[in-house]
Amino acid sequence: MRRILIPLIFGLAGAAMLISLGVWQVQRLAWKEGVLTGIETRIAAEPVLMPENPNPDADQYLPVRITGMLGQPPLRVLVSRKQIGAGYRLITTLSTDKRTILVDLGFIKVDQPIPAFTDAPVTVTGNLNWPDDRNSSTPENDVAGNIWFARDVDEMAGMLGAEPVLLVVRNTSETDPVATPLPVDTAAIPNDHLSYAITWFSLAAIWLVMTGYFLWRTTRKPKDDET
């Protein structure tokens, strides 16, 4: 009995720890799904007027409607769309009598010429966004060649003489928009808690099987020695 007591305690303690990690990931999954639901609800809400001083924390994803004049030439951010291929997001300015902000008009194919913007006022509906496109593997922007690899709002605002505020277009009043809108959504927000939970529970099951096998071998050993 003493021979199996310590391995049994060790095996059960290890399994309990792995199971607790799996349960924690399930709890995190419920929390993250609640966060994503809240963001999706905010994105789809009725648009409001542009805040006087938009805040990256308080106004992230805020739906906004604004009318102004589009500026040009736009900045091009290299992106890729499934089943379509490489292309650019077009980032330009929208100016009213009081202010100038950045607008993300959406997607054009990489070989498509940038169309001319209308010289009439345009009403744009979309969501405020301070995107976090850059990571450790993102190249530096080719500013001279007008090929950007991340929507660096502050840098773009400085280039175009606008406020560091980006409105990602959902739709416009134009009958023939210059680009296909890529509205804000939650697809880019990671939610891997389910896969993590499955991993921990699987490891717990393997740990228990290996513990059981070890205990079985331990209790079988005296009989094997007799033969």
GURO-181248 format. One line per field, with one value per residue (C-alpha): residue number from 1; x, y, z. Coordinates in Angstrom, 1 decimal, always signed. Layout:
REM residues N
i = (NUM, ...);
xx = (X, ...);
yy = (Y, ...);
zz = (Z, ...);
//
This chain:
REM residues 227
i = (1, 2, 3, 4, 5, 6, 7, 8, 9, 10, 11, 12, 13, 14, 15, 16, 17, 18, 19, 20, 21, 22, 23, 24, 25, 26, 27, 28, 29, 30, 31, 32, 33, 34, 35, 36, 37, 38, 39, 40, 41, 42, 43, 44, 45, 46, 47, 48, 49, 50, 51, 52, 53, 54, 55, 56, 57, 58, 59, 60, 61, 62, 63, 64, 65, 66, 67, 68, 69, 70, 71, 72, 73, 74, 75, 76, 77, 78, 79, 80, 81, 82, 83, 84, 85, 86, 87, 88, 89, 90, 91, 92, 93, 94, 95, 96, 97, 98, 99, 100, 101, 102, 103, 104, 105, 106, 107, 108, 109, 110, 111, 112, 113, 114, 115, 116, 117, 118, 119, 120, 121, 122, 123, 124, 125, 126, 127, 128, 129, 130, 131, 132, 133, 134, 135, 136, 137, 138, 139, 140, 141, 142, 143, 144, 145, 146, 147, 148, 149, 150, 151, 152, 153, 154, 155, 156, 157, 158, 159, 160, 161, 162, 163, 164, 165, 166, 167, 168, 169, 170, 171, 172, 173, 174, 175, 176, 177, 178, 179, 180, 181, 182, 183, 184, 185, 186, 187, 188, 189, 190, 191, 192, 193, 194, 195, 196, 197, 198, 199, 200, 201, 202, 203, 204, 205, 206, 207, 208, 209, 210, 211, 212, 213, 214, 215, 216, 217, 218, 219, 220, 221, 222, 223, 224, 225, 226, 227);
xx = (+0.0, +2.8, +4.4, +1.5, +0.4, +2.9, +2.4, -1.3, -1.2, +1.1, -1.1, -4.3, -2.7, -1.3, -4.7, -6.5, -4.1, -4.6, -8.4, -8.4, -6.5, -9.1, -12.0, -10.2, -10.1, -13.8, -14.5, -12.2, -14.1, -17.4, -15.9, -14.4, -17.6, -19.4, -16.8, -17.2, -20.9, -20.6, -18.3, -20.6, -23.6, -21.6, -20.5, -24.0, -25.6, -27.3, -24.6, -24.1, -22.4, -18.6, -17.5, -15.6, -12.6, -12.7, -10.9, -9.2, -10.4, -13.9, -14.8, -13.3, -15.9, -18.3, -20.6, -20.5, -22.1, -20.3, -20.5, -17.5, -15.2, -12.8, -9.2, -6.6, -4.2, -5.0, -2.5, -2.4, -2.3, -1.4, -3.9, -5.2, -8.8, -9.8, -10.7, -9.8, -6.1, -3.9, -5.1, -5.0, -7.0, -7.4, -6.9, -7.6, -9.1, -12.6, -12.9, -15.8, -15.9, -14.4, -12.1, -10.3, -10.2, -8.9, -11.3, -10.6, -12.6, -12.1, -10.5, -9.3, -7.3, -3.6, -3.6, -6.6, -5.9, -7.0, -10.2, -10.7, -12.7, -15.9, -15.8, -19.1, -19.8, -20.1, -21.9, -19.9, -21.2, -18.7, -17.0, -14.2, -11.2, -7.6, -6.4, -3.5, -2.2, +1.5, +3.3, +7.0, +6.9, +5.3, +7.7, +8.3, +6.0, +7.4, +6.3, +8.1, +6.5, +3.1, +2.8, +1.9, +1.9, -0.1, -2.7, -0.4, -3.0, -0.7, +1.8, -0.9, -2.5, +0.8, +1.3, -2.2, -2.6, -5.5, -6.6, -5.3, -8.9, -9.8, -13.3, -13.6, -16.4, -19.4, -21.3, -21.4, -23.9, -22.0, -23.9, -20.6, -18.0, -14.4, -13.6, -15.3, -15.9, -14.2, -16.3, -15.0, -15.8, -14.5, -12.9, -9.4, -9.9, -8.4, -10.6, -8.6, -9.9, -11.9, -8.8, -6.8, -9.5, -9.6, -5.8, -5.7, -8.6, -6.8, -3.6, -5.5, -7.0, -3.6, -2.1, -4.8, -4.3, -0.5, -1.0, -3.3, -0.9, +2.0, +0.0, -1.0, +2.6, +3.6, +1.1, +1.8, +5.6, +5.8, +3.9, +6.1, +9.2, +7.8, +7.6);
yy = (+0.0, +2.4, +1.7, +3.1, +5.8, +8.5, +7.9, +7.9, +11.3, +12.7, +11.5, +12.8, +16.2, +16.6, +15.7, +18.1, +20.9, +20.3, +20.1, +23.3, +25.0, +23.7, +25.0, +28.4, +28.5, +27.7, +30.6, +32.8, +31.6, +32.8, +36.1, +36.6, +35.7, +38.3, +40.9, +40.1, +40.3, +43.7, +44.9, +43.6, +45.3, +48.6, +48.3, +47.7, +50.5, +53.6, +56.0, +59.3, +62.6, +62.7, +63.4, +66.7, +64.9, +61.2, +59.0, +55.8, +53.9, +55.4, +55.7, +52.6, +51.1, +54.0, +54.2, +57.6, +59.5, +62.5, +64.6, +66.3, +66.4, +63.5, +64.4, +62.9, +61.2, +58.4, +56.2, +52.5, +49.8, +46.4, +43.7, +40.4, +39.1, +35.5, +34.3, +37.7, +38.2, +41.1, +44.7, +47.9, +49.7, +53.3, +55.8, +59.4, +62.5, +63.7, +67.4, +69.4, +73.1, +72.5, +69.5, +66.9, +63.2, +60.0, +57.7, +54.1, +53.8, +50.1, +47.7, +47.9, +45.2, +45.6, +46.1, +48.5, +52.2, +54.5, +56.2, +59.9, +61.1, +63.0, +66.8, +66.9, +66.4, +62.7, +61.3, +58.5, +56.0, +53.8, +53.1, +54.8, +52.6, +52.8, +49.5, +47.5, +46.1, +46.0, +43.1, +42.0, +40.7, +43.7, +45.5, +49.2, +51.3, +52.3, +55.9, +57.0, +54.3, +54.8, +51.2, +50.9, +47.6, +48.8, +51.5, +53.6, +56.3, +58.9, +58.6, +58.7, +61.7, +63.5, +62.7, +63.9, +66.8, +65.3, +64.5, +61.1, +59.7, +57.0, +56.3, +52.9, +53.1, +50.9, +52.7, +56.1, +58.2, +57.6, +55.5, +54.2, +54.0, +54.2, +51.2, +48.1, +48.9, +46.6, +47.4, +46.9, +43.5, +41.2, +38.6, +39.9, +39.7, +36.3, +33.9, +30.7, +29.8, +26.8, +25.2, +25.9, +24.3, +21.2, +21.0, +21.1, +18.6, +16.3, +16.5, +15.7, +12.6, +11.5, +12.1, +9.9, +7.1, +7.2, +7.3, +4.3, +2.4, +3.1, +1.9, -1.2, -1.9, -1.3, -3.7, -6.3, -6.3, -8.7, -11.4, -11.0, -11.4, -14.7, -16.1);
zz = (+0.0, +0.9, -2.5, -4.4, -2.0, -3.1, -6.8, -6.3, -4.4, -7.0, -9.9, -8.4, -7.5, -11.0, -12.6, -10.2, -11.2, -14.9, -14.5, -12.6, -15.4, -17.8, -15.7, -15.5, -19.3, -19.5, -17.2, -19.3, -22.4, -20.9, -20.0, -23.5, -25.2, -23.0, -24.0, -27.7, -27.5, -25.9, -28.7, -31.4, -29.8, -29.6, -33.3, -34.5, -32.4, -33.9, -35.1, -33.3, -34.1, -33.9, -30.3, -29.8, -28.3, -29.2, -26.7, -27.7, -24.7, -24.2, -27.8, -29.4, -31.8, -31.3, -34.3, -35.9, -38.8, -40.3, -43.5, -45.1, -48.1, -48.9, -49.3, -51.6, -52.4, -50.0, -48.1, -49.1, -46.4, -47.8, -46.8, -48.1, -48.4, -48.6, -52.1, -53.4, -52.8, -52.1, -52.1, -50.2, -47.6, -48.6, -45.8, -46.5, -44.8, -44.3, -43.6, -42.2, -41.4, -38.0, -38.2, -40.3, -39.4, -41.0, -42.8, -43.8, -47.0, -47.5, -50.0, -53.6, -55.4, -55.6, -59.4, -59.3, -59.9, -57.1, -58.3, -58.1, -55.1, -55.5, -55.1, -53.4, -49.7, -48.6, -45.6, -44.0, -41.4, -39.6, -36.3, -34.6, -34.3, -33.0, -34.6, -33.3, -36.6, -35.7, -34.2, -34.0, -37.5, -39.2, -41.6, -41.3, -43.5, -46.9, -46.6, -49.7, -51.8, -50.1, -49.0, -45.4, -43.4, -40.4, -39.7, -37.5, -36.7, -35.2, -38.1, -40.7, -39.1, -39.2, -42.8, -43.9, -41.4, -39.6, -36.0, -34.8, -35.1, -37.6, -38.8, -40.5, -43.1, -42.9, -45.7, -47.5, -49.3, -52.6, -55.1, -56.4, -53.6, -54.5, -52.3, -50.8, -47.1, -44.6, -41.5, -38.0, -36.5, -33.8, -36.2, -35.3, -31.6, -30.4, -28.5, -28.0, -24.6, -25.8, -27.4, -24.3, -22.1, -24.4, -24.2, -20.4, -20.0, -22.5, -20.6, -17.4, -19.0, -20.3, -16.8, -15.2, -17.7, -17.2, -13.4, -13.6, -15.9, -13.5, -10.5, -12.4, -13.3, -9.7, -8.2, -10.9, -10.3, -7.3, -9.2, -12.3, -10.1, -8.7, -12.1);
//
